[in-house]
Amino acid sequence: MFTDVVKVKIAAGKGGDGVVSFHRTRGNAKGGPDGGDGGTGGNVVVIADHNTNTLSKYRASKLWQAEDGTPGSSGKKRGRKGEDIELVVPPGTIIMEDDRVLADLEKQGDEAIIAHGGRAGFGNAHFISSVRQAPKMAELGEQGEEKEVTFELKIVADVGLVGLPNAGKSTLLSVVSNAKPKIANYPFTTLEPNLGVVDIDDNTFMMADIPGLIEGASKGKGLGDEFLRHVERTKVLLHIIDATSESIELDYKTIQKELKEYKIDLTSRPQIVVLSKIESVPKANINAKIKEVAKAAGLKQKDVYTISSVANMGLADLLRNTYKLVEKVKSEKTEEPISEMPVIRLDESASWEIHKTGNTFEVTGKDIEGFAKRTNMDQYQSVQRLHHILERKGITRQLIKFGAQPGHTKVTIAGKDIEF
């Protein structure tokens, strides 16, 4: 099954815990601290691979999870880093969290980390100092990032075929490329985009057959908005019109209206207008058909292409000029950006906030919550370290200013109750 939009739950690995350990040898039962750090949790990585053409496999699993890092050990040995999990997607896939773009994998080999593994906890060897020569504390590893994201595939093709249902798009693609779309003489035969490689004069380009559009497509009628997303990345559009139609002008204007009213005005994309199925039109009527569509499109009659896919008429000329236009667009770099711009992941600042509810104070902020998560509340020295951090950051002073009283106030950070 072809799938071009799917929601995916992902979880990066937890960081490994640091350990409390002391080096012991014969004659020295209480040697120096040698507890190692944990290993970092594995990341969730997405990779674009042209050998994959659908997102369907991500419908089956409820959670894609990277491996946890392992704890440290004695001898200052660091825990093993958790294995990354690699999610392979077709080129043209965008990964979004809510309305924020996490990654845009447009071409073969593009990759991105979309969930970062948890930070590893330090072992007690890390905390040795001139005033703390035998620390009995170690950090816990942090949880990895967990998210629900949307994978959205927008086919990457040089040329997109657009037109009403049964206009002859699939037949054209099957004749000029290696694609094998389903073809029949009734509307809505094509229910999913098809992609093929066109070879002309030893030059190649990618062509996509976009399922037939109808009036209201840009608003979602007939799944039109789902299909139009695949036009966004194309460089050139071939507007295919059935020459046997009794309403050629209306057919042309219907598709142009939907292209214009889509969230990106797709009519600004370079277009070639093509009359198909001319083998079914009496020769005496062909010029009238050309004149009608040229008038509707504001073109000279010589700029309207006439083809017969089944009789292989006019195809070579169409393909050569399509290739030239594609190369011209590439050289001019006039391709429009996609509607969503990639978002660069930035580290948040060390700022913090205090929220008071009754006699409870909650401290929030990325850095301080990270320290709290890594604090082992069962280790006295670890708790004391957290208090020193609160004092150093000015949080303790601000809590007192807001009315917190030692021994009578509940303070929570990252879901942990801190004795104040």
C-alpha positions in Angstrom: 0.0 0.0 0.0 1.3 3.5 -0.9 1.3 5.7 2.2 2.4 9.3 2.1 1.4 10.6 5.5 1.8 8.8 8.8 2.0 9.6 12.5 5.0 7.9 14.2 5.9 7.6 17.9 9.6 7.7 18.5 11.8 7.4 21.6 15.5 8.0 21.9 17.4 5.9 24.4 18.0 6.7 28.1 21.5 7.7 29.2 23.3 5.1 31.3 23.8 5.8 35.0 27.1 6.7 36.5 28.3 4.5 39.3 29.9 5.0 42.7 33.0 2.8 43.0 36.4 2.8 44.7 39.6 1.2 43.6 40.5 -1.7 45.8 43.9 -3.5 45.8 45.6 -5.8 48.2 46.9 -3.6 51.0 44.6 -0.7 50.0 41.0 -1.7 50.7 39.8 1.9 50.2 41.5 3.2 47.2 40.5 6.3 45.2 37.1 6.8 43.4 37.0 5.0 40.1 33.3 4.9 39.2 32.8 5.4 35.4 30.3 7.5 33.5 27.3 5.9 31.8 26.9 5.7 28.0 24.8 8.2 26.1 21.4 7.0 24.9 20.9 6.1 21.2 19.4 8.7 18.8 16.5 8.3 16.4 17.9 9.0 13.0 16.0 9.3 9.7 17.7 8.6 6.4 16.5 9.2 2.8 17.0 6.1 0.5 15.6 6.0 -3.1 15.2 2.2 -2.7 12.2 3.0 -0.5 9.1 4.6 -2.1 6.4 4.6 0.6 6.0 5.2 4.3 3.7 2.2 4.8 5.9 0.2 7.1 5.6 2.9 9.7 1.9 2.2 10.0 2.5 -1.1 11.6 4.6 -0.3 14.7 3.3 1.9 17.5 6.8 2.9 18.8 10.2 3.2 17.2 12.8 3.2 20.0 16.6 3.6 20.2 18.7 1.6 22.6 19.5 2.8 26.1 23.1 3.5 27.1 24.6 1.1 29.7 25.8 2.1 33.2 29.4 2.9 33.9 31.6 0.5 35.9 34.6 0.4 38.1 38.0 1.2 36.8 36.6 4.5 35.3 35.0 2.5 32.5 32.4 4.3 30.6 29.2 2.6 29.7 28.4 1.7 26.1 26.5 4.2 24.0 23.1 3.0 23.0 22.6 2.0 19.4 20.9 4.5 17.2 17.7 3.4 15.4 17.7 4.4 11.8 14.4 5.0 10.1 14.6 4.8 6.3 12.3 7.0 4.3 11.9 8.0 0.6 13.6 11.1 -0.6 11.1 14.0 -0.3 10.0 13.1 3.2 9.4 15.9 5.7 9.3 15.2 9.4 7.1 17.5 11.5 6.3 17.8 15.2 3.0 19.8 15.4 3.6 22.7 13.0 7.4 22.6 13.4 9.7 21.1 10.7 12.3 18.8 12.3 13.9 17.6 9.1 13.4 17.9 5.3 15.1 15.0 3.5 14.9 16.0 -0.1 17.6 14.0 -1.7 19.3 10.6 -1.6 21.5 10.2 1.5 20.1 13.1 3.5 19.8 12.2 7.2 18.9 13.9 10.4 18.6 13.2 14.1 14.9 13.8 15.1 15.2 12.6 18.8 18.3 12.9 20.8 19.5 10.2 23.2 19.6 11.0 26.9 22.7 12.4 28.5 24.8 9.9 30.4 25.3 10.3 34.2 28.7 11.0 35.6 30.4 8.4 37.9 31.9 9.4 41.2 35.4 9.6 39.6 34.1 12.7 37.8 33.5 14.6 41.0 37.0 14.4 42.5 38.3 17.8 43.6 40.7 19.3 46.1 37.9 19.6 48.7 36.1 16.4 47.7 38.6 13.6 47.4 36.3 10.6 48.0 32.9 11.6 46.5 30.1 9.1 47.2 27.8 10.3 44.5 27.0 9.6 40.9 24.5 11.0 38.4 21.5 9.1 36.9 21.3 9.0 33.1 18.6 11.3 31.5 15.6 10.0 29.6 15.9 10.3 25.8 13.5 12.6 23.9 10.1 11.1 23.2 7.9 12.5 20.5 5.0 11.9 18.2 5.9 13.1 14.8 4.4 13.2 11.3 6.2 11.8 8.3 4.9 13.5 5.1 6.1 12.4 1.7 6.2 14.8 -1.2 7.5 13.0 -4.3 10.7 14.5 -5.8 10.3 14.6 -9.5 11.5 16.9 -12.2 8.2 16.8 -14.1 4.7 16.5 -12.8 1.7 15.4 -15.0 -1.5 17.2 -14.0 -4.9 17.1 -15.5 -8.5 15.9 -15.0 -9.1 12.2 -14.4 -8.8 10.1 -17.6 -6.8 12.7 -19.5 -4.2 10.3 -20.5 -1.5 11.0 -17.9 -0.9 7.3 -16.9 -0.7 6.1 -20.4 1.9 8.8 -21.3 4.0 7.8 -18.3 3.8 4.1 -19.1 4.9 4.7 -22.7 7.8 7.1 -22.1 9.2 5.6 -18.8 9.8 2.5 -16.8 6.7 3.0 -14.7 3.8 0.6 -14.8 0.8 2.5 -13.5 -2.7 1.0 -13.5 -4.5 2.1 -16.7 -8.2 1.9 -17.6 -10.7 4.0 -19.6 -12.5 5.4 -16.7 -11.9 8.3 -14.2 -9.9 7.9 -11.0 -7.9 4.9 -12.2 -4.8 6.4 -10.6 -5.3 6.6 -6.8 -1.7 7.2 -5.9 1.2 9.0 -7.5 3.4 7.0 -9.9 7.0 7.8 -10.6 9.1 6.9 -13.7 12.5 7.6 -15.3 12.3 9.1 -18.8 15.3 8.6 -21.1 15.6 10.8 -24.2 18.7 11.2 -26.3 20.8 9.7 -23.5 19.4 12.2 -21.0 17.1 11.3 -18.1 14.6 13.0 -15.9 12.1 11.9 -13.3 8.4 12.2 -14.2 5.5 11.8 -11.7 1.9 11.0 -12.6 -0.3 12.9 -10.2 -3.8 11.4 -9.7 -6.5 13.2 -11.6 -7.7 16.5 -10.1 -11.2 17.7 -10.0 -12.9 21.0 -9.2 -12.4 21.7 -5.5 -9.1 19.7 -5.3 -7.2 22.5 -3.6 -9.8 22.4 -0.8 -9.5 18.6 -0.4 -12.3 17.4 -2.7 -11.5 14.0 -4.2 -8.3 13.9 -2.0 -7.0 16.7 -4.3 -5.0 18.5 -1.6 -3.3 15.2 -0.8 -2.3 14.8 -4.4 -1.3 18.4 -4.9 1.4 18.1 -2.2 3.4 16.0 -4.7 3.4 18.8 -7.2 5.2 21.1 -4.8 8.7 19.8 -5.5 8.4 19.4 -9.3 10.3 21.8 -11.5 8.0 21.6 -14.6 4.4 20.7 -15.0 2.9 19.0 -18.1 -0.8 19.9 -18.2 -2.4 17.0 -20.0 -5.8 17.7 -21.7 -8.0 15.1 -23.3 -8.4 16.2 -27.0 -11.7 14.3 -27.2 -13.3 16.5 -24.6 -16.2 18.7 -25.6 -15.1 21.3 -23.0 -11.4 21.8 -23.5 -11.4 25.5 -22.3 -13.2 24.6 -19.1 -11.0 21.6 -18.6 -7.9 23.8 -18.8 -9.3 26.5 -16.5 -10.5 23.9 -13.9 -7.0 22.6 -13.3 -5.4 26.0 -13.4 -7.8 27.3 -10.8 -6.9 24.4 -8.4 -3.2 24.9 -8.9 -3.6 28.6 -8.1 -5.7 28.1 -5.0 -3.5 25.5 -3.4 -1.5 26.8 -0.4 1.4 27.5 -2.8 0.4 29.2 -6.1 1.5 26.3 -8.4 0.6 28.2 -11.5 3.9 30.0 -11.2 5.7 26.7 -12.0 6.8 26.5 -15.7 4.2 24.6 -17.7 3.8 22.8 -21.0 0.3 22.4 -22.3 -0.4 19.0 -24.0 -3.4 17.8 -26.0 -3.5 14.0 -25.7 -5.4 11.2 -27.5 -5.3 13.0 -30.9 -5.5 9.6 -32.6 -9.2 9.7 -31.5 -9.9 13.2 -33.0 -10.7 13.7 -36.7 -7.8 15.5 -38.4 -10.1 18.2 -39.6 -10.9 19.1 -36.0 -7.4 19.1 -34.5 -6.5 22.7 -35.4 -9.8 23.9 -33.8 -8.9 22.0 -30.6 -5.4 23.5 -30.6 -6.8 27.0 -31.1 -9.3 26.6 -28.3 -6.7 25.5 -25.7 -4.1 28.1 -26.9 -6.7 30.9 -26.4 -7.5 29.6 -22.9 -3.9 29.3 -21.9 -2.8 32.6 -23.5 -0.3 30.7 -25.7 0.6 30.7 -29.4 -0.8 27.7 -31.2 2.7 26.4 -32.0 3.4 26.2 -28.2 0.6 23.7 -27.7 1.9 20.1 -28.0 -0.3 17.3 -29.5 0.4 13.7 -28.8 -0.9 10.2 -29.0 0.7 7.9 -26.4 -0.8 4.8 -27.9 0.3 5.6 -31.4 3.6 7.1 -30.3 2.9 10.4 -32.0 4.6 13.7 -31.0 6.3 12.1 -27.9 10.0 12.6 -28.9 9.5 16.3 -29.6 7.6 16.8 -26.3 10.2 15.0 -24.2 13.2 16.8 -25.8 11.6 20.2 -25.1 10.5 19.1 -21.6 14.1 18.1 -20.8 15.4 21.4 -22.1 13.0 23.3 -19.9 13.9 21.2 -16.8 17.6 22.0 -17.4 16.8 25.7 -17.9 14.9 25.8 -14.6 17.8 24.0 -12.8 20.4 26.4 -14.2 18.4 29.4 -13.2 17.7 28.0 -9.7 14.1 29.3 -9.8 12.7 26.4 -7.9 10.4 27.8 -5.2 11.0 26.8 -1.6 8.6 24.4 0.0 5.9 26.0 2.2 7.5 25.0 5.5 11.1 26.1 6.3 13.4 23.7 8.2 13.8 24.5 11.8 17.3 24.4 13.3 17.5 22.7 16.7 19.0 25.2 19.2 20.0 24.6 22.8 17.7 26.5 25.1 19.3 29.0 27.5 20.0 28.3 31.2 17.0 30.5 32.2 14.5 29.2 34.8 11.1 30.1 36.2 9.4 29.6 39.6 5.6 28.8 39.7 3.8 28.9 43.0 0.6 27.0 43.7 -0.5 27.2 47.3 2.5 26.2 49.4 4.2 24.4 46.6 6.9 25.9 44.4 7.7 24.4 41.0 11.0 25.3 39.4 11.2 24.9 35.6 14.0 25.4 33.0 16.0 23.1 30.8 19.3 23.1 32.6 18.0 22.9 36.2 15.5 20.2 35.2 18.4 18.3 33.7 20.4 18.5 36.9 17.4 17.3 38.9 16.7 14.4 36.6 20.3 13.2 36.9 20.3 13.6 40.7 20.0 10.3 42.7 17.8 11.3 45.6 19.0 8.3 47.6 22.5 9.7 47.7 23.1 12.4 50.3 26.0 14.0 48.5 24.0 14.0 45.2 21.2 15.9 46.9 23.7 18.3 48.5 25.2 19.0 45.1 21.7 19.8 43.7 21.2 22.3 46.6 24.6 23.9 45.8 23.5 24.3 42.1 20.2 25.9 43.2 22.2 28.4 45.3 24.7 29.1 42.6 22.0 29.9 40.0 20.2 32.2 42.5 17.1 29.9 42.6 17.3 29.4 46.4 17.5 33.2 47.0 14.5 33.7 44.7 12.5 31.0 46.4 13.0 32.7 49.8 12.0 36.0 48.3 8.8 34.4 47.1 8.0 33.1 50.6 9.5 29.7 50.7 10.4 28.6 54.2 13.0 25.9 55.0 11.2 22.8 56.4 7.7 24.1 55.6 7.8 24.4 51.8 7.5 21.8 49.0 9.7 22.4 46.0 9.5 20.3 42.9 11.8 20.1 39.9 11.3 17.7 37.0 8.7 15.8 39.1 11.1 15.3 42.0 10.4 16.6 45.5 13.3 18.6 46.8 13.7 19.1 50.6 14.0 22.8 51.1 
